[in-house]
Structure formats: structure tokens, C-alpha cells
Amino acid sequence: MPLPHDLCARLQNAFRARHHSIAVNHSTQNLGILSILLRAGFLTSITRGTIESPDPDAFTTVGEAERRIWAELKFRDDRAVLNHMELVSKPSKRIFMDIGEIRRICSGRRAQTIKPLGMGEVAVVKTRSQEHEWLEAREALRLGLDGEVVCRAR
């Protein structure tokens, strides 16, 4: 499985360079994280496509190596909506939280070594549930699911 640090770096660099869209490798992890960012309002749209263009029809005809997810980035008043995106759980130190610890970071208190979420900030949680594998921390709290806190965005 590819590590999420590549997606975090690519998104942050694309926003800083003022690109309007970005193509990332097609994987369930990238699709899950991008859909959370879309629901949180950091992205305008996401679509499947190929290396050349965001074309859902061509997506089904090309091989696995040429499949990409295209994300359209959001800017407001000529400023990037996404200011910072960072990993929480690293390969050398995985951060797993139970429902009580997720509740603490969502309500403004520190849990383990993780700072609380600020206004407009989201944390991505990978759960063990097959139905809800990738969730935002507040959604995981509402559903009562614990898991690994992968990254956060503001």
C-alpha cells in the first residue's frame, strides 16, 4: 500500500504552486482521503481519469498503471483553501486511538501526543470497518469507530 505522505506532499505543493488540478495514483487510500477533503470543502471535485486527462470513460479502458484520480483544488479570494496538511501516523510510529481519544481531540483536548483539532481542521481516520474504512474524525466519533489517525488538514 502506498504511504499517505506522498498524497499530503503533492496536495500541499499543488496548492502552494497555485495549480487548479492535480493527478494522483489511483488507490482506495487516495480516493478515501480525497473524498474526505472534498466533503470538508478543501477540494472542488474529484474524478477518475488517465495520466493525460480526467476522463472517466478512458479510465475503464486503460491499464492499472495509467489510472489516476484527478482532484480540482479550491481557492477563495485568490488564496488556497488548504493551508497545511501533515501526517499524524508515520511508518515509524503508528497512532491508533480509541473512541475516547478521538473524542478528546475533536473537543479541543490533547490525546496521546496529538494536538487538538482547531476550527476548520479535519483529521483522517482509517478504521477497521469494511463499510466505513476512511472517515473524518468527527464522523468516526459519531459512528463510534476507533482506528488509526493518518493525517490532518487545515
C-alpha positions as CSV (number, residue, x, y, z in Angstrom):
1,M,0.0,0.0,0.0
2,P,1.4,3.5,-0.8
3,L,2.1,5.7,2.1
4,P,-0.2,8.8,2.6
5,H,2.8,11.1,2.9
6,D,3.0,11.3,-0.9
7,L,-0.6,12.5,-1.2
8,C,-0.1,15.1,1.6
9,A,3.1,16.5,-0.1
10,R,1.5,16.5,-3.5
11,L,-1.6,18.4,-2.4
12,Q,0.3,20.9,-0.3
13,N,2.8,21.6,-3.1
14,A,0.0,21.9,-5.7
15,F,-1.9,24.5,-3.5
16,R,1.3,26.5,-3.0
17,A,2.1,26.4,-6.7
18,R,-1.5,27.5,-7.4
19,H,-2.3,24.6,-9.7
20,H,-6.0,24.2,-10.4
21,S,-6.0,20.4,-10.6
22,I,-3.7,17.5,-9.6
23,A,-3.5,13.9,-10.6
24,V,-2.6,11.3,-8.0
25,N,-2.2,7.5,-8.3
26,H,-5.5,5.5,-8.1
27,S,-5.8,3.6,-4.9
28,T,-8.5,3.2,-2.3
29,Q,-6.4,5.1,0.2
30,N,-6.0,8.1,-2.0
31,L,-9.7,8.0,-3.0
32,G,-10.7,7.8,0.7
33,I,-8.6,10.7,1.8
34,L,-9.6,12.9,-1.2
35,S,-13.3,12.2,-0.7
36,I,-12.9,13.4,3.0
37,L,-11.2,16.5,1.8
38,L,-13.9,17.0,-0.8
39,R,-16.7,16.7,1.9
40,A,-14.8,19.1,4.2
41,G,-14.6,21.7,1.4
42,F,-10.9,21.7,0.6
43,L,-11.5,20.5,-3.0
44,T,-14.0,21.4,-5.7
45,S,-14.3,18.0,-7.3
46,I,-12.6,14.6,-7.8
47,T,-12.9,12.4,-10.8
48,R,-11.2,9.3,-12.2
49,G,-9.1,9.6,-15.3
50,T,-5.8,8.7,-17.0
51,I,-2.4,10.2,-17.0
52,E,-3.4,12.7,-19.7
53,S,-6.8,13.9,-18.6
54,P,-9.7,13.5,-16.2
55,D,-11.8,11.2,-18.3
56,P,-14.0,8.6,-16.5
57,D,-14.7,6.8,-19.8
58,A,-11.0,6.3,-20.6
59,F,-10.4,5.2,-17.0
60,T,-12.1,1.9,-17.6
61,T,-10.1,1.1,-20.8
62,V,-6.5,1.8,-19.6
63,G,-4.3,-0.4,-17.5
64,E,-3.9,-0.1,-13.8
65,A,-0.6,1.7,-14.1
66,E,-2.2,4.6,-16.1
67,R,-5.2,5.2,-13.8
68,R,-5.3,8.4,-11.9
69,I,-7.6,10.3,-9.6
70,W,-7.9,14.0,-10.6
71,A,-8.7,16.5,-7.9
72,E,-9.7,20.0,-8.6
73,L,-8.3,22.4,-6.0
74,K,-10.3,25.1,-4.3
75,F,-9.2,28.8,-4.0
76,R,-11.1,31.6,-2.3
77,D,-10.2,35.2,-2.9
78,D,-7.1,34.0,-4.8
79,R,-5.9,32.2,-1.7
80,A,-5.6,28.4,-1.2
81,V,-8.3,26.9,1.0
82,L,-5.9,24.2,2.2
83,N,-3.1,25.8,4.1
84,H,-1.4,22.8,5.7
85,M,-1.6,19.1,5.5
86,E,0.6,16.8,7.6
87,L,0.9,13.2,8.6
88,V,-0.1,12.2,12.2
89,S,0.7,8.4,11.9
90,K,4.1,7.8,10.5
91,P,5.6,4.4,9.4
92,S,8.0,4.6,12.3
93,K,5.2,5.4,14.8
94,R,1.6,4.5,14.1
95,I,-1.0,6.4,16.1
96,F,-4.1,4.3,17.0
97,M,-6.8,6.0,19.0
98,D,-9.8,4.5,20.8
99,I,-13.2,6.4,20.7
100,G,-12.4,8.3,23.9
101,E,-9.1,9.7,22.5
102,I,-10.9,10.7,19.2
103,R,-13.5,12.4,21.3
104,R,-10.7,14.4,23.1
105,I,-9.0,15.7,20.0
106,C,-12.4,16.6,18.5
107,S,-13.5,18.5,21.6
108,G,-10.3,20.6,22.0
109,R,-8.1,18.5,24.3
110,R,-4.8,16.7,23.7
111,A,-4.8,12.9,23.3
112,Q,-1.5,11.0,23.4
113,T,0.9,13.4,21.6
114,I,-1.6,14.8,19.2
115,K,-2.7,18.4,19.4
116,P,-6.5,19.0,19.3
117,L,-8.3,19.9,16.1
118,G,-8.8,23.6,15.5
119,M,-11.6,25.4,13.8
120,G,-11.9,24.2,10.2
121,E,-9.4,21.4,10.7
122,V,-10.1,17.8,9.8
123,A,-8.3,14.6,10.8
124,V,-8.5,11.4,8.6
125,V,-9.1,8.1,10.5
126,K,-8.6,4.7,9.0
127,T,-11.0,2.3,10.7
128,R,-11.2,-1.5,10.7
129,S,-14.7,-1.4,9.4
130,Q,-15.2,-2.6,5.8
131,E,-18.1,-0.3,5.2
132,H,-16.5,2.8,6.7
133,E,-12.8,2.4,6.1
134,W,-11.8,6.1,5.7
135,L,-13.6,8.6,7.9
136,E,-13.1,12.1,9.2
137,A,-12.5,12.1,13.0
138,R,-15.9,13.7,13.8
139,E,-17.7,11.1,11.6
140,A,-15.8,8.3,13.3
141,L,-16.8,9.7,16.7
142,R,-20.5,9.9,15.6
143,L,-20.4,6.3,14.4
144,G,-18.4,5.1,17.4
145,L,-15.5,3.7,15.4
146,D,-11.8,3.8,16.5
147,G,-8.8,3.5,14.3
148,E,-5.5,4.9,13.1
149,V,-5.3,8.7,12.7
150,V,-3.5,9.1,9.4
151,C,-3.3,12.8,8.7
152,R,-4.8,16.2,9.4
153,A,-5.6,19.2,7.2
154,R,-6.3,22.8,7.8
